[in-house]
Amino acid sequence: MSDKDSAHGHGHGHGHGGHGNGEDGPSWTRAAEMLQDASPITVPEGASAMTIHVAWEPGDPGTPPHRHSGPAFGYVVEGAVRFELEGEPERVIEAGGTFWEPGGDVIHYQDGNALADARTRFVVTMLCAPGRPMLELVDEEELAQRAPLRAPRPGV
């Protein structure tokens, strides 16, 4: 829902976040750069968190349409991710960019490699509801029922 271009300036009172603080203050106040500030989020009660590293080979379409039981926050390490959430237009997030999704009922349509000639790698931290899998695939019947909620896709 948000990438590094639209996720800046929301301090949340942490007292640190290197927004180009120059040479002022101790080094720990200059060491961090905020890449993403996602809100509002809903964390399932009793949630656990897991961080995974995903590596897609050139052209890999990624995971089929799916959802997560809680929010997920990602950072593209290398390459470019083709990213599409229900109700939002498809976009490409390049290395150094971030993404997040709210989890719950929202379908995550695409998370594959947008590059045909290079690998793409990203790291994602997901908050999972107790007793639920990290990822649940969405079947064809539900995709058809929810088709009107998907953003228009030019040329498709």
Backbone hydrogen bonds, N-H to C=O, Kabsch-Sander energy under -0.5 kcal/mol:
donor,donor_aa,acceptor,acceptor_aa,energy
6,S,3,D,-1.4
7,A,3,D,-0.6
11,G,9,G,-0.9
14,H,11,G,-1.4
17,G,29,T,-0.6
18,G,32,A,-1.7
19,H,17,G,-0.7
20,G,18,G,-0.8
24,D,21,N,-1.4
29,T,26,P,-1.6
30,R,26,P,-0.5
30,R,27,S,-1.5
31,A,27,S,-1.1
47,A,44,P,-1.9
48,S,128,C,-2.1
50,M,126,M,-2.3
52,I,124,V,-2.8
54,V,122,F,-3.2
56,W,120,T,-3.2
59,G,115,L,-3.2
60,D,57,E,-2.2
66,H,108,H,-1.9
67,R,136,E,-1.8
72,A,101,E,-2.2
73,F,125,T,-2.7
74,G,99,F,-3.3
75,Y,123,V,-2.6
76,V,97,G,-2.7
77,V,75,Y,-0.7
77,V,121,R,-1.8
78,E,121,R,-2.0
81,V,93,I,-2.7
82,R,112,G,-3.2
83,F,81,V,-0.7
83,F,91,R,-3.3
84,E,110,Q,-1.7
86,E,107,I,-2.6
88,E,85,L,-2.2
91,R,83,F,-2.5
93,I,81,V,-2.7
94,E,92,V,-0.6
95,A,79,G,-1.8
96,G,76,V,-3.4
97,G,94,E,-2.4
99,F,74,G,-1.9
101,E,72,A,-2.2
104,G,68,H,-1.8
106,V,103,G,-1.0
108,H,66,H,-3.8
109,Y,84,E,-1.7
109,Y,107,I,-0.8
110,Q,84,E,-1.4
111,D,61,P,-0.7
112,G,61,P,-0.5
112,G,82,R,-0.6
113,N,60,D,-2.7
114,A,80,A,-2.7
115,L,80,A,-0.5
120,T,56,W,-2.4
121,R,78,E,-2.4
122,F,54,V,-2.3
123,V,75,Y,-2.5
124,V,52,I,-2.5
125,T,73,F,-2.9
126,M,50,M,-3.1
126,M,124,V,-0.5
127,L,71,P,-2.6
128,C,48,S,-3.2
128,C,126,M,-0.6
132,R,129,A,-1.8
136,E,67,R,-2.4
138,V,65,P,-2.4
143,L,139,D,-2.2
144,A,140,E,-2.3
145,Q,141,E,-2.2
146,R,142,E,-2.3
147,A,144,A,-0.8
149,L,146,R,-2.4
150,R,146,R,-0.5
150,R,147,A,-1.6
156,V,153,R,-2.0
